[in-house]
């Protein structure tokens, strides 16, 4: 993707930035850790809020 297209996509995003692979990997690391032992049956959106936009 060209830089100007990435910048335009980032502007439309609630956090005004483009997601990075580490954003996903940090959520996965949490879910695989003992820190998430009390988390059950949840859908965790790792999309920076994009899934909550109403267009």
Secondary structure as GFF3:
##gff-version 3
##sequence-region A 1 55
A	DSSP	alpha_helix	3	12	.	.	.	ID=ss1
A	DSSP	alpha_helix	21	32	.	.	.	ID=ss2
A	DSSP	three_ten_helix	34	36	.	.	.	ID=ss3
A	DSSP	three_ten_helix	50	52	.	.	.	ID=ss4
###
